[in-house]
Amino acid sequence: MSKISEKAQELGQLLINSEEYLKMEKAEESLENDEKAVEMLNNFEEKQQEFANDRSNQELRTELQSLQKEMLKNDKINNYFQTQQQFGKLMDTINHEISHILNPDQGCCSSDEGCCS
């Protein structure tokens, strides 16, 4: 196995043991155990797919917006989305660091995450 593959596996292990990933996994499990929350998510995804096929349907747009507001009132759904977002930020930071190493002349990022050091 090449050194790069070894380091990629090592990074993968660090990621699945990270606080962000573990919180996301716990939130997903909690969500999956809530039938009402799963039903809400499935209904939203169905309507979202319908809307993707007919973006001019204002009635469907309004229904989607209403479903989204209702969904975000559910603590388990909201928590899951927040933990997904936190893990996504971690992944973005990692990707940015790798990109910065590969392209150091590309300049600094616009965030305050210290990625220009």
Summary of the structure (lengths in Angstrom):
residues: 117
radius of gyration: 19.1
end to end distance: 31.4
largest distance: 55.3
contacts: 279
relative contact order: 0.12
helix: 79%
strand: 0%
